[in-house]
Amino acid sequence: MSYVDGFVVPVPKKKRAAYAAMARKACKVWMDHGALEYKECLADDVSWGKRTSFPRSVKLKSSEAVWFSYIVYRNRKHRDAVMKKVMKDKRLASMMDPKKMPFDAKRMIFGGFKVVVSP
């Protein structure tokens, strides 16, 4: 079964273009190193839940939008191999500076997931 890295990110609405540009560069890096899919998705139908929700999870401000992103790999071993290459890629260094990121990385949620159900 596949393996997925998932991310939930609060992005200031005024920095949407900058985030999308950074995401396009990141997509190229991950795909060049073997990721099977790379998706960046802007929230379209996401409401505040009473207890939990995407907005609550990142302490979303009214000036921000939620982005959900994921990267697909063949399996965990493949993911680890791709990540090792990605982390050495010099193109990524310029994107990883927290001062230059177009979002608050401290409020980003991320993790790796085993795919259990898939067509």
C-alpha positions, 0 to 999 in steps of 0.5 A: 500500500502507498504512503502519504505525507500530509500537511495543514497550513495556515497561509495569509490570504495576501501571501497566497501567490507567494505560497503557491509559487513556493509550492510549485518549486517544492512540487518540482523538487519532490517529483524530481526525486521520485514522489508519485503525486504532490498536491496543494489544495486551498480550502473551499468548503471548510467551516469552524467546528465546535470542537475540532476542524481544519481552521481550529487545528492551525488557530486560523486567523480571519486574514488567513486561509487553510491549505491542505497538502499531500505527497504520495509515495509507493511505501514508507521505505520509498518515502524515506529514500525520497525525503533523504534526497529532497533534504539534500537538494539545494533548491529546497534550502531557500524555501526552508528559511522560516523568515522567508516562508509565506506562512507561520510554520509553527502552526503547520501540522504534518505527518506520515500516514500508511494508506489503508483503503485505496481503489 
